[in-house]
Amino acid sequence: MTARPAVAAATSVVIAAHTLDRAEDLSCAVSSAQSQQPPPRQVVVAVDNHADLCEWARAKLDGVTVVDHRGPRGASATRNAGARAADGDFLAFLDDDAVARPGWLQSLVAPLGRPDVIGAGGRVEPVWPGLGPQWMPEEFLWVVGASYRGLPETAGPIRNVWSENMAVARSDFWAVGGFREDFGKTDHVSSPEDTDFCIRLANALDRGTWWYEPSALVGHKVPPGRCTLRFFLWRCRNEGQGKAELSAWLGTGEGLRDERQHAIKTLPAGIGRELRAAMADRELAAALRASAIGIGLGAASLGYVGRRARLWAGPRPTPVG
């Protein structure tokens, strides 16, 4: 296959938004996308069923295509609505509370010029309010939407990337219908719709892989409410539930391959590392991080088992290809 040139100037950046509470963050996200060198062809802000936010975006955000999404609620449907308004050859997705670092966009889309790459994703750093929780283990930074210990340190193939820092050819995106709109993030549910999309696209195209490019860097703001143990436990349990649904939808164990490796290798290694630090340095925070790894794994496992049992007892979903 002939490689397609992939450049920032041919890319539409799609940002989904749903609340006026993050209007300032949204403005920063848009500015970070527009200031990329070279700049993107287009920045699209898709607003999820919020007339006031839509009006604010049209009044305050210059040079932006604003989409008033009035369909199904949630990040998946809203991103799809934004993608429908995009006119670039490539789509790059960025969250409304994320800030793209200099060089992000070109680093993110460049791998798409390779014939063996079907999509790309970059690294996400947490932007904490202050120092951040010292008990939070690096293996669980995914809880706050950041890259975690266990991901590759260098560029290379990967099973899936995250929709807060993702790029894909627009034609390929629509070849599988975009994100699955009945399976995605809302105000109260957090499902791995990006993992689902990456696996479906890889299965459908059967000609390449996703590519992780850590130099394509964004900072993801973490609000104080997500720095609590309560949120940590909820997010872990919710992720387990989402992975149970994902596995059932895919009809195979494919949706949990990387999670198994993380659970049986990375997490035990993390517990050992933190316990050694706790004993050698008498560091309380290290002991708390070791405990959090065990508690987080337990919460995710309970969420998975409970949801899997309910799915098994009810109508079985039809596996998707």
Secondary structure, DSSP 8 states (H G I E B T S, - for coil): -------GGGEEEEEEE--GGGHHHHHHHHHHHHTSSS--SEEEEEEES-HHHHHHHHHH-TT-EEEEE-SS-SHHHHHHHHHHT--SSEEEEEETTEEE-TTHHHHHHGGGGSTTEEEEEEEEEEE-STT--TT--GGGGGGGTS--TTS-SSSEEES---TTEEEEEHHHHHHTTSS-TTSS--SS----HHHHHHHHHHHHH-S-EEEEEEEEEEEEE--GGGSSHHHHHHHHHHHHHHHHHHHHHHTSSGGGHHHHHIIIIIHHHHHHHHHHHHHHH--HHHHHHHHHHHHHHHHHHHHHHHHHHHHHHS-------
